[in-house]
């Protein structure tokens, strides 16, 4: 509203533009061009950025998007959907942190090299965003977010480590370090990231990831491989059964079933799981430990 007044518009002018459909109310005393809002409607990251920009105009002190809001603006993948609140941060230590109906204001010192602009919004850098999120999320959720940022090319493990080393950063640093030390840039999906992190939490030894193996003379890549017992793990549920464009879905299922039969004939065990098992860790534990046990017995039977 202040910007409108600066351009010579009063409240009546604003109301007329709202009625005419030229602008839309974004929040109290904050309006946006209808065309800009419409352009962002199909893009969750842009839409969240637009709402944060609107919120930023409501503060007298400068604020930046941080934590979950910064992560959403970067398009990071989360284990669980983040809270819908807008999250902003100020370095003004004279201001008190606030939690209102639709936003959370945090107070923390953020150096200029931890601030950037993305999608038109001032926010924490990808590395600082991930480190902040890892400090507040459970270990598995932190691994999912961090490896998502790596897959998108937003950060490297070295950049995360450097950010975590910043002298004034101490909140949740033990948890952050644990996540960083565990990261695997080869992870190809949130489900794979969550699976590996859950293995660690359950005490299941960590397999090799994205491994090429040969089944009946055909070279294929698998998500996980426990090489000593020839156990393949596929973090996809029924994902690999999806048919290619124009392919009969039943044929796709038969092909995958045939591939598993060939694997068994070659002495390779295969276990599959999806989000249901990862979200219920004891189910995943029983599934994987049973596969490891079968693989161990097979190797004994082969005289391994």
C-alpha positions as CSV (number, residue, x, y, z in Angstrom):
1,X,0.0,0.0,0.0
2,X,2.9,2.3,0.8
3,X,4.3,1.8,-2.7
4,X,0.9,2.6,-4.2
5,X,0.8,5.9,-2.3
6,X,4.4,6.7,-3.4
7,X,3.1,6.4,-7.0
8,X,0.2,8.7,-6.4
9,X,-2.6,6.2,-5.7
10,X,-4.9,6.4,-2.8
11,X,-7.1,3.7,-1.1
12,X,-10.0,4.4,-3.5
13,X,-7.7,3.9,-6.5
14,X,-6.5,0.6,-5.1
15,X,-10.1,-0.6,-4.5
16,X,-11.1,0.4,-8.0
17,X,-8.2,-1.6,-9.4
18,X,-9.1,-4.6,-7.3
19,X,-12.7,-4.5,-8.5
20,X,-11.5,-4.2,-12.1
21,X,-9.3,-7.3,-11.6
22,X,-6.0,-5.5,-12.3
23,X,-4.6,-6.3,-8.8
24,X,-5.3,-8.9,-6.2
25,X,-5.0,-8.7,-2.4
26,X,-2.2,-10.9,-1.2
27,X,-2.4,-10.1,2.5
28,X,-3.4,-7.1,4.7
29,X,-2.3,-3.9,2.9
30,X,-0.4,-5.9,0.3
31,X,-1.5,-6.2,-3.3
32,X,0.0,-7.8,-6.4
33,X,-0.6,-7.5,-10.1
34,X,-3.2,-10.1,-11.1
35,X,-1.1,-11.2,-14.0
36,X,1.9,-11.8,-11.8
37,X,-0.2,-13.9,-9.4
38,X,-1.7,-15.9,-12.2
39,X,1.8,-16.6,-13.6
40,X,2.8,-18.0,-10.3
41,X,-0.2,-20.1,-9.6
42,X,1.2,-23.2,-11.4
43,X,4.6,-23.0,-9.8
44,X,4.7,-23.7,-6.0
45,X,8.1,-22.2,-5.6
46,X,7.2,-19.0,-7.4
47,X,3.9,-18.7,-5.5
48,X,5.7,-19.1,-2.2
49,X,8.3,-16.5,-3.2
50,X,5.5,-14.1,-4.1
51,X,3.9,-14.5,-0.7
52,X,7.2,-14.0,1.0
53,X,7.8,-10.8,-1.0
54,X,4.5,-9.5,0.2
55,X,5.3,-10.3,3.8
56,X,8.7,-8.6,3.5
57,X,7.0,-5.3,2.6
58,X,5.1,-5.5,5.9
59,X,8.2,-5.1,8.1
60,X,10.0,-1.9,8.9
61,X,13.2,-3.8,9.5
62,X,14.7,-5.8,6.5
63,X,13.8,-9.5,6.6
64,X,14.9,-12.4,4.5
65,X,13.3,-15.8,3.7
66,X,14.9,-18.6,5.6
67,X,14.6,-22.3,6.6
68,X,11.5,-23.9,5.2
69,X,10.4,-20.9,3.2
70,X,13.9,-20.6,1.6
71,X,13.8,-24.3,0.9
72,X,10.4,-24.1,-0.8
73,X,11.5,-21.2,-2.9
74,X,14.6,-23.2,-4.0
75,X,12.3,-26.1,-4.8
76,X,13.9,-28.5,-2.3
77,X,12.3,-31.9,-1.7
78,X,11.2,-32.6,1.9
79,X,10.6,-35.9,3.7
80,X,7.3,-34.4,5.0
81,X,5.6,-31.3,3.7
82,X,6.9,-28.3,5.6
83,X,4.5,-26.2,7.7
84,X,2.6,-23.7,5.5
85,X,3.8,-20.7,7.6
86,X,6.1,-18.2,5.9
87,X,9.5,-18.2,7.6
88,X,11.5,-15.0,7.6
89,X,14.6,-13.9,9.5
90,X,16.1,-10.6,10.6
91,X,19.5,-9.8,12.0
92,X,18.1,-6.9,14.0
93,X,18.7,-8.1,17.5
94,X,16.5,-5.4,18.9
95,X,13.5,-7.2,17.4
96,X,11.7,-10.1,19.1
97,X,11.0,-13.3,17.3
98,X,7.3,-13.6,16.4
99,X,4.9,-16.3,15.5
100,X,1.6,-15.2,13.9
101,X,-1.2,-17.0,12.1
102,X,0.7,-17.3,8.8
103,X,4.3,-16.4,9.4
104,X,7.2,-16.9,11.8
105,X,9.9,-14.2,12.3
106,X,13.2,-15.5,13.6
107,X,16.1,-13.4,14.9
108,X,19.6,-14.5,14.1
109,X,22.8,-13.0,12.8
110,X,23.2,-13.9,9.2
111,X,26.4,-12.6,7.4
112,X,26.0,-11.0,4.0
113,X,27.8,-14.0,2.3
114,X,24.9,-16.2,3.6
115,X,22.3,-14.0,1.8
116,X,21.4,-14.1,-1.9
117,X,18.4,-13.3,-4.2
118,X,16.4,-16.1,-5.9
119,X,13.0,-15.8,-7.6
120,X,13.0,-12.1,-6.8
121,X,13.4,-12.7,-3.0
122,X,16.2,-12.0,-0.6
123,X,16.8,-15.2,1.2
124,X,19.5,-17.4,2.8
125,X,21.9,-19.0,0.4
126,X,21.2,-22.7,-0.5
127,X,24.0,-23.9,1.8
128,X,22.8,-21.8,4.8
129,X,19.2,-22.9,4.1
130,X,20.2,-26.5,4.1
131,X,22.3,-26.2,7.3
132,X,19.4,-24.3,9.1
133,X,17.0,-27.0,8.0
134,X,19.3,-29.9,9.1
135,X,19.5,-28.2,12.5
136,X,15.8,-28.3,13.0
137,X,14.6,-31.5,11.1
138,X,15.0,-35.1,12.3
139,X,18.1,-36.8,10.9
140,X,16.3,-38.6,8.1
141,X,14.5,-35.4,7.0
142,X,17.7,-33.5,7.0
143,X,19.4,-36.1,4.7
144,X,16.5,-35.9,2.3
145,X,16.6,-32.1,2.1
146,X,20.4,-31.9,1.8
147,X,20.7,-34.6,-0.9
148,X,17.8,-32.9,-2.8
149,X,19.9,-29.6,-2.8
150,X,22.9,-31.6,-4.1
151,X,20.9,-33.3,-6.8
152,X,19.6,-29.9,-8.0
153,X,23.2,-28.6,-8.2
154,X,22.5,-25.9,-5.6
155,X,25.2,-27.0,-3.1
156,X,28.1,-29.3,-2.7
157,X,29.0,-31.3,0.4
158,X,32.1,-29.0,0.8
159,X,29.9,-25.9,0.8
160,X,27.6,-27.3,3.4
161,X,30.6,-28.2,5.6
162,X,32.1,-24.7,5.2
163,X,28.8,-23.1,6.1
164,X,28.5,-25.3,9.2
165,X,32.0,-24.3,10.2
166,X,30.9,-20.6,10.4
167,X,32.0,-19.5,13.9
168,X,28.7,-18.2,15.1
169,X,26.7,-21.2,13.9
170,X,26.1,-23.5,16.9
171,X,22.4,-24.3,16.9
172,X,22.0,-28.1,16.3
173,X,25.5,-28.3,15.0
174,X,26.0,-31.9,16.2
175,X,22.9,-33.0,14.2
176,X,24.1,-30.9,11.2
177,X,27.5,-32.5,11.2
178,X,26.0,-36.0,11.4
179,X,23.9,-35.3,8.3
180,X,26.8,-33.8,6.3
181,X,29.1,-36.7,7.1
182,X,26.5,-39.1,5.9
183,X,25.6,-37.5,2.6
184,X,25.9,-39.4,-0.7
185,X,25.8,-37.3,-3.9
186,X,24.9,-40.4,-5.8
187,X,21.4,-40.5,-4.3
188,X,18.8,-40.2,-7.0
189,X,15.6,-39.6,-5.1
190,X,14.1,-38.5,-1.8
191,X,13.1,-42.2,-1.2
192,X,16.6,-43.4,-1.7
193,X,17.9,-40.7,0.7
194,X,15.3,-41.5,3.3
195,X,16.0,-45.3,2.9
196,X,19.8,-45.0,3.5
197,X,19.3,-42.6,6.5
198,X,16.7,-45.0,8.0
199,X,19.2,-47.9,7.6
200,X,21.6,-46.0,9.7
201,X,18.9,-45.3,12.3
202,X,18.0,-49.0,12.4
203,X,21.6,-50.2,12.6
204,X,21.4,-51.9,9.2
205,X,24.7,-51.8,7.5
206,X,24.8,-49.3,4.6
207,X,24.9,-50.8,1.1
208,X,26.7,-49.5,-1.9
209,X,24.5,-47.2,-4.0
210,X,23.8,-47.0,-7.7
211,X,25.7,-50.1,-8.6
212,X,26.0,-51.8,-12.0
213,X,25.6,-55.5,-11.9
214,X,25.2,-58.2,-14.6
215,X,22.2,-60.5,-14.6
216,X,22.1,-63.2,-17.3
217,X,24.6,-61.2,-19.4
218,X,22.6,-58.0,-19.1
219,X,24.2,-55.0,-17.3
220,X,21.7,-53.2,-15.1
221,X,22.0,-50.5,-12.4
222,X,20.4,-51.0,-9.1
223,X,19.6,-48.6,-6.2
224,X,21.4,-50.5,-3.5
225,X,23.7,-53.6,-3.4
226,X,24.9,-55.6,-0.4
227,X,27.7,-57.2,-2.4
228,X,28.9,-59.8,0.1
229,X,25.5,-61.5,0.2
230,X,24.4,-60.5,-3.4
231,X,21.3,-58.6,-2.2
232,X,19.8,-55.9,-4.4
233,X,17.6,-53.3,-2.8
234,X,15.2,-51.3,-4.9
235,X,13.7,-48.2,-3.3
236,X,10.8,-47.8,-5.6
237,X,7.9,-49.9,-4.4
238,X,6.1,-50.6,-7.7
239,X,8.0,-47.8,-9.4
240,X,10.0,-50.1,-11.7
241,X,6.8,-51.7,-12.9
242,X,5.7,-48.5,-14.7
243,X,5.3,-49.0,-18.4
244,X,7.1,-46.9,-20.9
245,X,5.2,-44.7,-23.3
246,X,3.0,-46.9,-25.5
247,X,3.9,-50.1,-23.5
248,X,1.3,-52.5,-22.1
249,X,1.4,-52.1,-18.3
250,X,1.0,-55.9,-17.9
251,X,4.0,-56.4,-20.2
252,X,6.1,-54.0,-18.0
253,X,5.2,-56.1,-14.9
254,X,6.1,-59.3,-16.7
255,X,9.4,-57.9,-17.8
256,X,10.3,-56.9,-14.3
257,X,9.2,-60.2,-12.8
258,X,11.3,-62.0,-15.4
259,X,14.3,-59.8,-14.4
260,X,13.8,-60.8,-10.8
261,X,13.6,-64.5,-11.7
262,X,16.9,-64.2,-13.6
263,X,18.4,-62.5,-10.6
264,X,17.4,-65.3,-8.4
265,X,18.7,-67.8,-10.9
266,X,22.1,-66.0,-10.7
267,X,22.0,-66.3,-6.9
268,X,21.0,-62.6,-6.4
269,X,18.2,-61.8,-3.9
270,X,16.0,-58.7,-4.6
271,X,14.0,-56.7,-2.0
272,X,11.7,-53.8,-2.8
273,X,10.1,-51.2,-0.7
274,X,8.4,-47.8,-0.9
275,X,7.5,-44.9,1.3
276,X,5.1,-47.0,3.4
277,X,8.0,-49.1,4.6
278,X,10.3,-46.2,5.1
279,X,7.7,-44.3,7.2
280,X,7.2,-47.5,9.2
281,X,10.9,-48.3,9.9
282,X,10.2,-51.7,11.6
283,X,8.6,-52.9,8.4
284,X,11.7,-51.9,6.4
285,X,13.9,-53.5,9.0
286,X,12.1,-56.8,8.8
287,X,12.1,-56.7,5.0
288,X,15.8,-55.9,4.6
289,X,17.0,-58.2,7.4
290,X,15.1,-61.1,5.9
291,X,16.7,-60.4,2.5
292,X,20.1,-60.2,4.1
293,X,19.5,-63.6,5.8
294,X,18.4,-65.2,2.6
295,X,21.4,-63.8,0.8
296,X,23.7,-65.2,3.5
297,X,22.1,-68.6,3.3
298,X,22.5,-68.6,-0.5
299,X,26.2,-67.8,-0.2
300,X,26.7,-70.6,2.3
301,X,24.9,-73.0,0.0
302,X,27.3,-71.9,-2.8
303,X,30.2,-72.6,-0.6
304,X,31.1,-68.9,-0.3
